[in-house]
């Protein structure tokens, strides 16, 4: 009996690779920023709700890890899909956070011809 060999990340029934979209959140705030503390809590709750990994950065302490010049205001929340920034939420109005994430984050999907 012959063994079927498939390329990595390829579905055995199709020649099209399965692509999984993975999301990640980056939160940038500051210890001295009062709105950042409120928004950070909401961001942590939403990250847990969507089961998305989150990286928390302090603008003063993590200057080597983030592009400080690209941060326009605090707090800033970036949504990354497959490592690329696809959306940015820059506001102290955390009541808009859930709507922003629900529109930005799509469920994990695969490409198939079923």
C-alpha positions as CSV (number, residue, x, y, z in Angstrom):
1,X,0.0,0.0,0.0
2,X,1.4,3.4,-1.0
3,X,1.6,6.2,1.6
4,X,0.2,9.5,0.5
5,X,2.6,12.4,1.1
6,X,1.3,15.8,1.5
7,X,3.0,19.2,1.7
8,X,3.0,20.9,5.0
9,X,-0.2,22.8,5.7
10,X,-2.0,21.0,2.8
11,X,-5.4,19.4,3.2
12,X,-5.1,15.7,2.1
13,X,-8.2,15.9,0.0
14,X,-7.3,19.1,-1.8
15,X,-4.3,20.7,-3.4
16,X,-5.2,24.1,-1.8
17,X,-3.4,24.9,1.4
18,X,-5.4,25.5,4.5
19,X,-4.8,29.0,5.7
20,X,-5.6,29.8,9.3
21,X,-6.0,33.4,10.2
22,X,-4.5,34.1,13.6
23,X,-5.2,37.3,15.5
24,X,-3.2,39.0,18.2
25,X,-3.7,42.3,20.1
26,X,-1.1,44.9,21.1
27,X,-2.0,47.3,23.8
28,X,0.1,50.4,24.3
29,X,-0.4,52.6,27.3
30,X,1.4,54.3,30.1
31,X,1.5,54.1,33.9
32,X,0.8,57.8,34.2
33,X,-2.2,57.8,31.8
34,X,-5.5,57.6,33.7
35,X,-7.7,56.6,30.6
36,X,-5.1,53.9,29.8
37,X,-5.8,52.1,33.1
38,X,-9.6,52.0,32.4
39,X,-9.2,51.0,28.7
40,X,-6.6,48.4,29.6
41,X,-9.1,46.5,31.9
42,X,-11.7,46.5,29.1
43,X,-9.1,45.3,26.5
44,X,-8.1,42.4,28.8
45,X,-11.8,41.4,29.2
46,X,-12.3,41.6,25.4
47,X,-9.1,39.6,24.7
48,X,-10.4,36.9,27.1
49,X,-13.8,36.9,25.4
50,X,-12.3,36.5,22.0
51,X,-9.6,34.1,23.3
52,X,-6.9,36.2,21.6
53,X,-3.3,36.6,22.8
54,X,-2.4,40.1,23.9
55,X,0.9,41.9,24.4
56,X,0.8,44.8,26.8
57,X,3.3,47.6,26.4
58,X,4.2,50.7,28.4
59,X,5.3,53.6,26.2
60,X,8.0,54.6,28.6
61,X,9.3,51.1,29.6
62,X,9.1,49.2,26.3
63,X,10.6,51.7,23.8
64,X,12.8,49.0,22.3
65,X,9.9,46.7,21.6
66,X,7.5,49.1,19.9
67,X,7.8,51.9,17.3
68,X,7.2,54.9,19.7
69,X,7.0,57.3,16.7
70,X,4.1,55.4,15.3
71,X,2.0,55.8,18.5
72,X,-0.1,58.9,18.0
73,X,-2.1,58.9,21.2
74,X,-2.6,56.8,24.3
75,X,-4.1,54.4,24.8
76,X,-3.6,52.5,21.5
77,X,-4.9,49.1,20.6
78,X,-3.6,47.3,17.5
79,X,-5.2,44.2,15.9
80,X,-2.7,42.0,14.1
81,X,-3.7,39.3,11.7
82,X,-0.9,36.9,10.8
83,X,1.7,39.4,12.2
84,X,0.5,42.4,10.2
85,X,-1.4,45.4,11.7
86,X,-4.9,45.4,10.2
87,X,-6.6,47.9,12.5
88,X,-5.9,50.4,15.2
89,X,-8.1,51.7,18.0
90,X,-7.0,55.0,19.4
91,X,-9.4,56.4,22.0
92,X,-10.2,56.8,25.6
93,X,-13.8,55.9,24.9
94,X,-13.8,52.3,25.8
95,X,-17.6,51.9,25.2
96,X,-16.7,51.6,21.5
97,X,-14.1,48.9,22.0
98,X,-16.4,45.9,21.8
99,X,-18.0,47.1,18.6
100,X,-14.5,47.8,17.1
101,X,-13.3,44.3,17.9
102,X,-16.5,42.6,16.7
103,X,-16.2,44.3,13.3
104,X,-12.4,43.8,13.0
105,X,-11.9,40.2,14.2
106,X,-13.4,37.5,12.0
107,X,-13.8,33.9,13.1
108,X,-10.9,31.5,12.2
109,X,-11.5,30.1,8.8
110,X,-10.0,27.7,6.3
111,X,-9.9,27.8,2.5
112,X,-11.6,24.7,1.2
113,X,-13.8,23.8,-1.8
114,X,-16.3,21.7,0.0
